C-alpha cells in the first residue's frame, strides 16, 4: 500500500488559498480594502518567511465572515471556487492526483489553511481526504476565531497525519512508499518523514534543499 500526500497552496494551486479568500471577501464588501489587505499581505509575508503566528492569523482571517449566516457563507464559498479556484487549476496537478488515485494509493491533501476555505477546494480537486487546520466552533456551530486541536502547520502536519492514519489503523512507517508533494520549507518536517519527498513548484529555499538532497523537483506553474 502506498500513500500520497499533497500540500495545497503553491503545490496543487498556484496561489495561497487563505490569502486569496481574503482578497475575495474584500470584493464582497466584507472586509476593508485598506487595512485588511495590508494585514493580510503582512501575514502572508510572515508565512513565506517561516515566522507565521497561525493562531493570530486565523483570528484575523475569520473575523470578517464568522458572524455571517450559513446561507451567505455557502454562496460565498461556491462563488470563490467557481470564480477564483477553478480558473487556476492546472491540468498537470489534476493529472498527478488522479494518477495516484488510479494506482489505488491512499491520497490526502495536507494544508495549513483552514478547513472552511479548503474543503470545497479539495472537492474541486476530487480529493475526499483533507487534513487542514480545523476551526473551533461554539455550541451553536459558529466559528469562534480560535483553532481546534493541533494546527496542520509545520511540525503539526506530521502530528495531524499520524492522527489521521491512526484512526484508520495505519501508520506512516507501514506504507511501502509514502510521498509528500510541497512547495514550502514550512513543510520540511513532513517532507523529511516520508520515503519520497517531492519539491513541487518550490520556492528558492526549498529548491536549494531539494537539489542538495537529491529530491525530485516538479514545476507546474510559471
LOVOBA-438981 format. One line per field, with one value per residue: x, y, z of N, C-alpha, C in turn; residue in one letter; residue number from 0. Coordinates in Angstrom, 2 decimals, padded with zeros to 5 digits. Example, Ala and Ser with C-alpha at 12.3 -4.5 7.8 and 13.67 -1.06 7.14 Angstrom:
n_xx = (013.19, 012.85)
n_yy = (-005.69, -002.25)
n_zz = (007.80, 007.08)
ca_xx = (012.30, 013.67)
ca_yy = (-004.50, -001.06)
ca_zz = (007.80, 007.14)
c_xx = (013.20, 012.90)
c_yy = (-003.30, 000.03)
c_zz = (007.80, 007.87)
type = (A, S)
seq = (0, 1)
//
This chain:
n_xx = (000.85, 000.52, 001.13, 000.03, 000.55, -000.46, 000.48, -001.39, -001.60, 000.28, 001.28, -000.66, -002.33, -001.69, -001.80, -001.96, -004.50, -005.79, -004.94, -005.94, -008.69, -009.08, -008.66, -010.84, -013.09, -012.88, -013.76, -016.39, -017.21, -016.99, -014.77, -012.29, -010.69, -008.32, -006.88, -007.37, -006.39, -003.70, -002.85, -003.42, -001.63, 000.73, 000.65, 000.84, 003.40, 004.79, 004.24, 005.58, 008.17, 008.52, 007.71, 005.14, 002.49, 000.18, -002.15, -002.86, -003.24, -005.45, -007.47, -007.60, -008.15, -010.63, -012.36, -013.87, -015.95, -017.06, -019.40, -021.37, -024.33, -025.19, -026.18, -025.22, -022.49, -022.26, -023.01, -020.96, -018.60, -019.08, -019.08, -016.46, -014.95, -015.78, -015.13, -012.55, -010.92, -011.31, -010.50, -007.73, -006.84, -004.46, -003.94, -001.83, -001.43, -003.89, -003.82, -001.69, -002.65, -004.82, -003.47, -002.24, -004.57, -005.77, -003.90, -004.53, -003.56, -003.48, -004.76, -004.38, -004.99, -002.92, -002.91, -002.06, -003.93, -007.22, -010.04, -012.55, -012.10, -010.66, -011.97, -014.03, -012.28, -010.69, -012.67, -013.21, -010.88, -011.20, -010.53, -011.16, -010.18, -009.11, -006.73, -006.62, -006.11, -008.20, -011.11, -012.21, -015.41, -018.43, -021.10, -023.26, -022.31, -020.92, -018.12, -015.36, -013.00, -010.77, -008.43, -009.10, -007.73, -004.58, -002.90, -002.58, 000.24, 003.61, 005.52, 003.18, 001.83, 002.93, 002.06, -000.74, -001.12, -000.24, -002.19, -004.50, -003.95, -003.74, -006.35, -007.39, -006.20, -003.63, -000.16, 002.47, 004.93, 004.19, 003.63, 004.51, 005.53, 005.74, 004.73, 005.22, 004.16, 005.23, 005.64, 007.03, 009.37, 008.27, 007.12, 009.08, 009.32, 007.43, 008.13, 010.60, 009.90, 008.60, 009.02, 009.49, 010.07, 008.91, 009.75, 007.64, 006.78, 008.65, 009.67, 012.60, 014.27, 013.44, 013.89, 016.68, 017.38, 016.21, 017.73, 020.24, 019.80, 019.00, 016.33, 013.38, 012.19, 009.34, 007.55, 004.73, 003.66, 004.14)
n_yy = (-001.19, 002.22, 005.69, 008.94, 012.23, 015.61, 018.94, 022.00, 024.93, 026.68, 024.31, 022.35, 024.29, 027.54, 029.79, 031.16, 029.91, 030.88, 033.57, 034.39, 034.04, 036.01, 038.30, 037.89, 038.24, 040.91, 041.91, 041.26, 043.11, 042.58, 043.05, 045.52, 047.33, 048.60, 048.53, 045.79, 044.42, 045.17, 044.00, 041.35, 040.86, 041.22, 039.07, 036.98, 037.41, 036.82, 034.08, 033.11, 033.72, 031.97, 032.55, 032.70, 033.47, 031.37, 031.15, 033.83, 034.63, 033.08, 034.06, 036.71, 036.35, 035.08, 036.85, 038.79, 037.26, 035.36, 035.80, 035.77, 034.53, 031.04, 030.59, 032.80, 032.28, 029.84, 030.53, 032.34, 030.75, 028.96, 030.69, 031.65, 029.34, 028.85, 031.21, 031.97, 029.73, 027.45, 028.50, 028.52, 025.93, 023.59, 021.47, 019.60, 019.26, 018.20, 015.83, 014.50, 014.00, 012.34, 010.20, 008.97, 008.24, 006.43, 004.43, 003.29, 004.33, 005.63, 008.75, 012.14, 015.60, 017.85, 020.59, 023.87, 025.82, 026.81, 024.57, 025.49, 027.15, 025.41, 022.91, 022.94, 023.38, 021.10, 019.29, 020.21, 019.43, 016.76, 015.23, 013.44, 013.18, 015.35, 017.05, 019.61, 022.83, 023.02, 024.82, 026.17, 025.81, 027.12, 026.12, 026.36, 025.88, 027.90, 029.60, 030.48, 031.87, 030.80, 028.00, 024.57, 021.89, 020.54, 022.69, 022.23, 022.65, 023.27, 021.38, 020.43, 019.30, 016.75, 015.59, 015.72, 014.14, 011.68, 011.26, 011.11, 008.83, 006.91, 006.72, 005.16, 002.79, 002.68, 003.51, 005.83, 004.64, 002.20, 002.03, 000.96, 002.82, 006.24, 009.41, 012.89, 015.91, 019.18, 022.78, 024.38, 025.44, 025.47, 023.04, 021.19, 019.43, 017.34, 016.58, 015.44, 013.15, 011.34, 008.66, 009.44, 012.47, 015.27, 018.15, 020.57, 022.89, 024.58, 027.15, 029.32, 028.62, 026.01, 024.68, 024.78, 023.15, 020.75, 020.15, 019.84, 017.56, 015.69, 015.35, 014.88, 017.42, 019.12, 021.17, 022.98, 025.45, 028.72)
n_zz = (000.00, -000.83, -000.01, -000.73, -000.26, -000.41, -000.29, -000.50, -001.21, -003.53, -004.35, -005.42, -006.35, -007.76, -006.12, -002.75, -000.91, 001.40, 001.57, -000.89, -000.46, 001.40, -000.23, -001.89, -000.17, 000.25, -002.19, -001.92, -000.16, 002.51, 003.97, 004.75, 002.19, 002.60, 005.35, 006.00, 003.74, 003.84, 006.27, 005.72, 003.65, 005.10, 006.92, 005.08, 004.10, 006.44, 006.63, 004.34, 005.08, 007.12, 009.72, 010.68, 012.91, 013.51, 015.02, 015.54, 012.94, 012.05, 013.74, 012.82, 010.02, 009.93, 011.11, 009.50, 008.43, 010.14, 011.58, 009.73, 008.03, 007.50, 004.94, 003.51, 003.68, 002.35, -000.27, -000.79, -000.66, -002.74, -004.92, -004.73, -005.29, -007.94, -009.33, -008.62, -007.85, -009.65, -012.24, -011.95, -011.71, -012.51, -015.27, -015.12, -012.39, -011.56, -013.03, -011.80, -009.20, -009.89, -011.04, -008.85, -007.50, -009.29, -009.14, -006.79, -004.44, -001.08, -000.67, 000.23, 000.98, 002.62, 004.47, 005.73, 005.68, 006.72, 007.33, 006.49, 004.26, 002.59, 002.23, 000.16, -001.99, -002.03, -002.73, -005.32, -006.51, -006.49, -004.27, -001.43, 001.15, 003.56, 005.38, 007.36, 008.96, 011.66, 012.43, 015.49, 017.00, 018.45, 020.77, 019.11, 016.67, 015.44, 014.07, 016.07, 015.92, 016.97, 016.99, 016.56, 018.20, 017.03, 014.88, 011.37, 010.51, 009.81, 012.06, 013.05, 010.91, 010.64, 013.04, 012.70, 010.40, 011.37, 013.37, 011.80, 010.23, 012.27, 013.20, 011.26, 011.62, 010.67, 009.93, 009.32, 008.80, 007.90, 005.22, 001.93, 000.17, 000.76, -000.19, -000.36, -001.60, -001.91, -001.79, -000.03, 002.51, 005.01, 005.22, 005.70, 008.00, 007.51, 004.90, 005.44, 006.75, 005.11, 002.67, 000.08, -000.66, -002.53, -004.09, -005.07, -007.41, -006.07, -003.73, -003.77, -001.55, -000.76, -003.14, -003.34, -001.16, -001.99, -004.30, -003.15, -001.61, -003.39, -004.02, -006.02, -008.28, -009.18, -011.48, -012.05, -012.53, -014.03)
ca_xx = (000.00, 001.28, 000.49, 000.37, 000.10, -000.26, 000.21, -002.35, -001.26, 001.57, 001.61, -001.69, -002.85, -000.56, -001.94, -002.28, -005.96, -006.20, -004.73, -006.87, -010.02, -009.10, -008.89, -012.19, -014.10, -012.82, -014.64, -017.77, -017.50, -016.99, -013.54, -011.78, -009.66, -007.08, -006.21, -007.44, -005.46, -002.33, -002.56, -003.44, -000.34, 001.78, 000.60, 001.35, 004.86, 005.28, 004.20, 006.65, 009.44, 008.59, 007.51, 003.71, 001.73, -001.02, -003.33, -003.21, -003.75, -006.80, -008.40, -007.73, -008.71, -012.03, -013.16, -014.86, -017.06, -017.53, -020.76, -022.29, -025.25, -024.73, -026.53, -024.26, -021.19, -022.33, -022.97, -019.63, -017.60, -019.36, -018.61, -015.00, -014.42, -016.05, -014.53, -011.15, -010.16, -011.35, -009.69, -006.29, -006.48, -003.54, -004.16, -000.76, -001.66, -005.03, -003.39, -000.84, -003.55, -005.60, -002.58, -002.14, -005.87, -005.95, -002.98, -005.05, -002.85, -004.20, -004.48, -004.94, -004.43, -002.48, -002.72, -002.15, -005.10, -008.33, -010.95, -013.66, -011.66, -010.06, -012.78, -014.57, -011.20, -010.36, -013.75, -013.00, -009.73, -011.58, -009.87, -012.12, -009.49, -008.49, -006.16, -006.47, -006.27, -009.63, -011.60, -013.03, -016.80, -019.14, -022.15, -024.20, -021.62, -020.35, -016.66, -015.02, -011.76, -009.67, -008.11, -009.43, -006.68, -003.26, -002.95, -001.84, 001.23, 004.97, 005.56, 001.80, 001.40, 003.33, 001.14, -002.09, -001.09, -000.16, -003.50, -005.42, -003.66, -004.02, -007.80, -007.66, -005.40, -002.45, 000.96, 003.30, 006.01, 003.64, 003.43, 005.65, 006.06, 004.98, 005.18, 004.63, 004.44, 005.10, 006.42, 007.49, 010.22, 007.42, 006.72, 010.23, 009.13, 006.75, 008.95, 011.69, 009.37, 008.12, 010.11, 009.72, 009.71, 008.97, 009.62, 006.68, 006.73, 009.26, 010.33, 014.05, 014.90, 013.17, 014.55, 018.09, 017.46, 015.90, 018.87, 021.32, 019.47, 018.64, 014.89, 012.80, 011.59, 008.28, 007.09, 003.51, 003.23, 005.23)
ca_yy = (000.00, 003.46, 006.90, 010.16, 013.43, 016.82, 020.29, 022.63, 026.26, 026.71, 022.95, 021.95, 025.53, 028.47, 030.86, 030.81, 029.99, 031.73, 034.96, 034.65, 034.20, 037.35, 039.22, 037.67, 038.85, 042.36, 042.19, 041.13, 044.20, 042.07, 043.48, 046.80, 047.18, 049.21, 047.90, 044.33, 043.95, 045.35, 042.98, 040.06, 040.76, 041.06, 037.68, 036.12, 037.57, 036.07, 032.67, 032.85, 033.82, 030.92, 033.06, 032.98, 033.14, 030.87, 031.46, 035.22, 034.76, 032.53, 035.01, 037.84, 035.99, 034.68, 037.92, 039.45, 036.43, 034.30, 036.07, 035.72, 033.39, 029.87, 030.74, 033.74, 031.63, 028.82, 031.22, 032.94, 029.73, 028.44, 031.70, 031.67, 028.19, 028.95, 032.38, 032.13, 028.48, 026.61, 029.00, 028.33, 024.53, 023.19, 020.08, 018.71, 018.95, 017.28, 014.54, 013.85, 013.47, 011.23, 009.06, 008.26, 007.64, 005.25, 003.40, 002.75, 004.89, 006.45, 010.12, 013.19, 016.94, 018.25, 022.03, 024.73, 026.68, 026.25, 023.65, 026.21, 027.61, 024.39, 021.72, 022.99, 023.29, 019.68, 018.67, 020.59, 018.65, 015.36, 014.57, 013.38, 013.23, 016.65, 017.33, 021.07, 023.46, 022.98, 025.99, 025.90, 026.28, 027.14, 025.11, 026.54, 025.58, 029.11, 029.73, 031.38, 032.59, 030.00, 026.75, 023.35, 020.88, 020.89, 023.22, 021.46, 023.65, 022.90, 020.08, 019.98, 018.44, 015.38, 015.13, 015.53, 012.98, 010.49, 011.08, 010.69, 007.43, 006.06, 006.49, 004.14, 001.62, 002.73, 004.31, 006.33, 003.69, 000.95, 002.08, 000.60, 004.10, 007.42, 010.56, 014.18, 016.96, 020.50, 023.89, 025.31, 024.98, 025.25, 021.64, 020.30, 018.33, 016.20, 016.13, 014.62, 011.93, 010.40, 007.98, 010.11, 013.90, 015.87, 019.61, 020.82, 024.34, 025.05, 028.43, 029.18, 027.93, 024.57, 024.13, 024.57, 021.97, 019.57, 019.84, 019.34, 016.24, 014.79, 015.16, 015.30, 018.75, 019.26, 022.55, 023.06, 026.83, 029.60)
ca_zz = (000.00, -000.92, 000.50, -001.47, 000.45, -001.19, 000.17, -001.41, -001.72, -004.19, -004.78, -006.37, -006.95, -007.77, -005.14, -001.37, -000.87, 002.52, 001.14, -001.99, 000.08, 001.97, -001.33, -002.38, 000.70, 000.01, -003.34, -001.44, 000.77, 003.87, 004.64, 004.28, 001.15, 003.05, 006.49, 005.94, 002.71, 004.32, 007.28, 005.04, 002.97, 006.12, 007.40, 004.02, 004.12, 007.60, 006.28, 003.38, 005.80, 008.13, 011.08, 010.86, 014.11, 012.87, 015.85, 015.28, 011.57, 011.97, 014.38, 011.90, 008.72, 010.05, 011.72, 008.64, 007.95, 011.04, 012.07, 008.59, 008.06, 006.75, 003.52, 002.94, 003.59, 001.31, -001.56, -000.97, -000.96, -004.08, -005.88, -004.64, -006.03, -009.37, -009.98, -008.26, -007.76, -010.86, -013.34, -011.76, -011.57, -013.58, -015.72, -014.66, -010.97, -011.50, -013.56, -010.80, -008.17, -010.45, -011.25, -007.56, -007.19, -010.16, -008.66, -005.54, -003.29, -000.11, -001.11, 001.08, 000.96, 003.96, 004.30, 006.91, 005.55, 007.50, 006.66, 005.86, 002.94, 001.74, 001.91, -001.20, -002.96, -002.11, -003.51, -006.72, -006.97, -006.47, -003.15, -000.32, 002.44, 003.79, 006.70, 007.35, 010.27, 011.96, 013.15, 016.67, 016.88, 019.72, 020.89, 018.01, 015.43, 014.85, 014.16, 017.17, 015.66, 017.53, 016.30, 017.28, 018.13, 016.52, 013.52, 010.37, 010.13, 010.16, 012.73, 013.25, 009.80, 010.97, 014.09, 012.17, 009.51, 012.22, 013.99, 010.73, 009.90, 013.43, 013.24, 010.24, 011.93, 009.82, 010.41, 008.22, 008.53, 007.40, 003.78, 001.10, -000.31, 001.19, -000.95, 000.00, -002.56, -001.28, -002.36, 001.01, 003.61, 006.18, 005.23, 005.85, 008.95, 006.89, 003.78, 005.95, 007.35, 004.10, 001.95, -001.20, -000.68, -003.87, -004.09, -006.15, -007.59, -004.83, -003.58, -003.91, -000.41, -000.82, -004.33, -002.99, -000.29, -002.81, -005.15, -002.28, -001.07, -004.47, -004.11, -007.30, -008.34, -010.18, -011.66, -012.83, -012.75, -014.50)
c_xx = (000.88, 000.44, 000.96, -000.27, 000.46, -000.49, -000.74, -001.80, 000.16, 002.00, 000.61, -002.37, -001.75, -000.62, -002.12, -003.78, -006.47, -006.08, -005.73, -008.30, -010.16, -009.34, -010.32, -013.24, -014.02, -013.74, -016.10, -018.19, -017.53, -015.77, -013.03, -010.63, -008.32, -006.39, -006.23, -006.45, -004.02, -001.97, -002.55, -002.12, 000.80, 001.82, 001.15, 002.88, 005.47, 005.29, 005.36, 008.01, 009.57, 008.38, 006.04, 003.22, 000.36, -002.28, -003.80, -003.80, -005.17, -007.82, -008.65, -008.52, -010.19, -012.94, -014.19, -016.07, -017.66, -018.90, -021.79, -023.17, -024.70, -025.04, -025.60, -022.92, -021.17, -022.25, -021.59, -018.60, -017.83, -018.85, -017.09, -014.39, -014.60, -015.29, -013.03, -010.37, -010.15, -010.51, -008.18, -005.89, -005.65, -003.81, -003.09, -000.95, -002.81, -004.62, -002.53, -001.68, -004.28, -004.74, -002.42, -003.46, -006.10, -005.06, -003.46, -004.35, -003.84, -003.79, -005.13, -004.25, -004.11, -002.10, -002.83, -003.38, -006.31, -009.31, -012.12, -013.29, -011.29, -010.93, -013.41, -013.50, -010.78, -011.41, -013.59, -011.85, -010.03, -010.93, -010.80, -011.46, -008.72, -008.01, -005.80, -006.49, -007.75, -010.02, -012.46, -014.41, -017.47, -020.27, -023.21, -023.56, -020.99, -018.84, -016.31, -013.82, -010.55, -009.47, -008.51, -008.31, -005.37, -003.41, -002.10, -000.79, 002.59, 004.97, 004.16, 001.27, 001.75, 002.36, -000.23, -002.15, -001.06, -001.51, -004.52, -005.21, -004.02, -005.51, -008.22, -006.85, -004.13, -001.37, 001.82, 004.36, 005.50, 003.42, 004.70, 006.34, 005.15, 005.58, 004.48, 005.12, 004.23, 006.03, 007.23, 008.41, 009.44, 007.06, 007.90, 010.00, 008.45, 007.52, 010.05, 011.21, 008.92, 009.30, 010.45, 009.24, 009.88, 008.75, 008.80, 006.41, 007.45, 009.72, 011.83, 014.71, 014.67, 013.84, 016.04, 018.26, 017.21, 017.08, 020.03, 021.07, 019.08, 017.16, 014.39, 012.19, 010.58, 007.88, 005.89, 003.20, 004.41, 005.88)
c_yy = (001.24, 004.64, 008.09, 011.35, 014.66, 018.05, 020.91, 023.90, 026.29, 025.37, 022.46, 023.14, 026.58, 029.56, 030.30, 031.00, 030.87, 033.20, 035.32, 034.81, 035.55, 038.42, 039.12, 038.34, 040.38, 042.73, 042.07, 042.30, 043.77, 042.51, 044.75, 046.59, 047.77, 048.41, 046.38, 043.79, 044.07, 044.26, 041.58, 039.83, 040.53, 039.63, 036.72, 036.21, 036.80, 034.57, 032.31, 032.84, 032.78, 031.39, 033.36, 032.56, 032.68, 031.13, 032.89, 035.37, 034.22, 033.47, 036.20, 037.46, 035.63, 035.79, 038.53, 038.59, 035.49, 034.56, 036.10, 034.47, 032.24, 030.01, 031.71, 033.07, 030.58, 029.46, 031.80, 031.90, 029.13, 029.41, 031.77, 030.53, 028.38, 030.09, 032.52, 030.82, 027.72, 027.17, 028.78, 026.87, 024.10, 021.74, 019.12, 018.31, 017.96, 015.89, 013.78, 013.24, 012.24, 010.00, 008.26, 007.59, 006.38, 004.10, 002.75, 003.25, 005.57, 007.90, 011.11, 014.51, 017.33, 019.72, 022.78, 025.62, 026.01, 025.44, 024.35, 026.62, 026.44, 023.18, 021.81, 022.94, 021.83, 018.94, 018.98, 019.80, 017.15, 014.56, 014.60, 013.54, 014.55, 016.74, 018.81, 021.58, 023.60, 024.19, 025.56, 026.50, 026.24, 026.12, 025.22, 026.29, 026.78, 029.16, 030.79, 032.27, 031.89, 028.75, 025.58, 022.33, 021.43, 021.48, 022.39, 022.35, 023.25, 021.51, 019.52, 019.13, 016.99, 014.81, 014.82, 014.34, 011.69, 010.21, 010.54, 009.23, 006.49, 005.75, 005.41, 002.87, 001.53, 003.56, 004.69, 005.31, 002.40, 000.92, 001.66, 001.84, 005.21, 008.64, 011.80, 015.22, 018.31, 021.52, 024.65, 024.66, 024.84, 023.77, 020.67, 019.18, 017.11, 015.68, 015.18, 013.31, 010.90, 009.75, 008.68, 011.56, 014.45, 017.37, 020.00, 022.30, 025.04, 026.49, 028.22, 028.40, 026.43, 023.96, 023.87, 023.31, 020.70, 019.17, 019.29, 017.90, 015.23, 014.48, 015.55, 016.70, 018.77, 020.74, 022.55, 024.48, 027.68, 030.34)
c_zz = (000.00, -000.46, -000.32, -000.77, -000.38, -000.33, -000.85, -002.04, -002.28, -004.74, -005.82, -007.02, -006.82, -006.72, -003.74, -001.19, 000.26, 002.14, 000.04, -001.49, 000.77, 000.92, -001.85, -001.50, 000.66, -001.13, -002.95, -000.55, 002.21, 004.66, 003.98, 003.30, 001.57, 004.12, 006.40, 004.91, 003.19, 005.33, 006.67, 004.31, 003.97, 006.65, 006.34, 003.94, 005.28, 007.30, 005.37, 004.07, 006.91, 009.56, 011.38, 012.25, 013.63, 013.69, 015.60, 013.89, 011.45, 012.60, 013.45, 010.65, 008.79, 010.55, 010.77, 008.29, 008.99, 011.65, 010.94, 008.69, 007.22, 005.26, 002.83, 002.70, 002.49, -000.08, -001.84, -001.35, -002.35, -005.14, -005.89, -005.45, -007.53, -010.04, -009.73, -008.38, -009.09, -012.00, -013.17, -011.54, -012.77, -013.97, -015.21, -013.20, -010.82, -011.97, -012.55, -009.69, -008.69, -010.71, -009.96, -007.20, -008.01, -009.71, -007.36, -004.30, -002.34, -000.36, -000.16, 000.79, 002.39, 003.89, 005.61, 006.87, 006.20, 006.65, 005.98, 004.44, 002.04, 001.43, 000.53, -002.29, -003.13, -002.93, -004.99, -007.33, -006.99, -005.36, -001.94, 001.04, 002.56, 005.22, 006.69, 008.78, 010.56, 012.81, 014.34, 016.47, 018.25, 019.70, 019.80, 016.65, 014.75, 015.08, 015.19, 016.89, 016.24, 016.68, 017.18, 017.10, 017.60, 015.12, 012.56, 009.72, 010.67, 010.85, 012.98, 012.11, 010.07, 012.00, 013.53, 011.21, 010.33, 012.90, 012.98, 010.37, 011.04, 013.53, 012.23, 010.47, 011.11, 010.50, 009.22, 007.81, 007.91, 005.89, 003.04, 000.57, 000.18, 000.49, -000.44, -000.99, -001.88, -001.93, -001.32, 002.04, 004.92, 006.33, 005.37, 006.87, 008.33, 005.68, 004.25, 006.57, 006.33, 003.38, 000.65, -001.13, -002.09, -003.74, -005.32, -006.27, -006.43, -004.89, -003.64, -002.78, -000.48, -002.05, -004.06, -002.14, -001.10, -003.69, -004.34, -001.85, -002.15, -004.54, -005.51, -007.18, -009.49, -010.28, -012.60, -013.31, -013.22, -013.34)
type = (X, X, X, X, X, X, X, X, X, X, X, X, X, X, X, X, X, X, X, X, X, X, X, X, X, X, X, X, X, X, X, X, X, X, X, X, X, X, X, X, X, X, X, X, X, X, X, X, X, X, X, X, X, X, X, X, X, X, X, X, X, X, X, X, X, X, X, X, X, X, X, X, X, X, X, X, X, X, X, X, X, X, X, X, X, X, X, X, X, X, X, X, X, X, X, X, X, X, X, X, X, X, X, X, X, X, X, X, X, X, X, X, X, X, X, X, X, X, X, X, X, X, X, X, X, X, X, X, X, X, X, X, X, X, X, X, X, X, X, X, X, X, X, X, X, X, X, X, X, X, X, X, X, X, X, X, X, X, X, X, X, X, X, X, X, X, X, X, X, X, X, X, X, X, X, X, X, X, X, X, X, X, X, X, X, X, X, X, X, X, X, X, X, X, X, X, X, X, X, X, X, X, X, X, X, X, X, X, X, X, X, X, X, X, X, X, X, X, X, X, X, X)
seq = (0, 1, 2, 3, 4, 5, 6, 7, 8, 9, 10, 11, 12, 13, 14, 15, 16, 17, 18, 19, 20, 21, 22, 23, 24, 25, 26, 27, 28, 29, 30, 31, 32, 33, 34, 35, 36, 37, 38, 39, 40, 41, 42, 43, 44, 45, 46, 47, 48, 49, 50, 51, 52, 53, 54, 55, 56, 57, 58, 59, 60, 61, 62, 63, 64, 65, 66, 67, 68, 69, 70, 71, 72, 73, 74, 75, 76, 77, 78, 79, 80, 81, 82, 83, 84, 85, 86, 87, 88, 89, 90, 91, 92, 93, 94, 95, 96, 97, 98, 99, 100, 101, 102, 103, 104, 105, 106, 107, 108, 109, 110, 111, 112, 113, 114, 115, 116, 117, 118, 119, 120, 121, 122, 123, 124, 125, 126, 127, 128, 129, 130, 131, 132, 133, 134, 135, 136, 137, 138, 139, 140, 141, 142, 143, 144, 145, 146, 147, 148, 149, 150, 151, 152, 153, 154, 155, 156, 157, 158, 159, 160, 161, 162, 163, 164, 165, 166, 167, 168, 169, 170, 171, 172, 173, 174, 175, 176, 177, 178, 179, 180, 181, 182, 183, 184, 185, 186, 187, 188, 189, 190, 191, 192, 193, 194, 195, 196, 197, 198, 199, 200, 201, 202, 203, 204, 205, 206, 207, 208, 209, 210, 211, 212, 213, 214, 215, 216, 217, 218, 219, 220, 221)
//
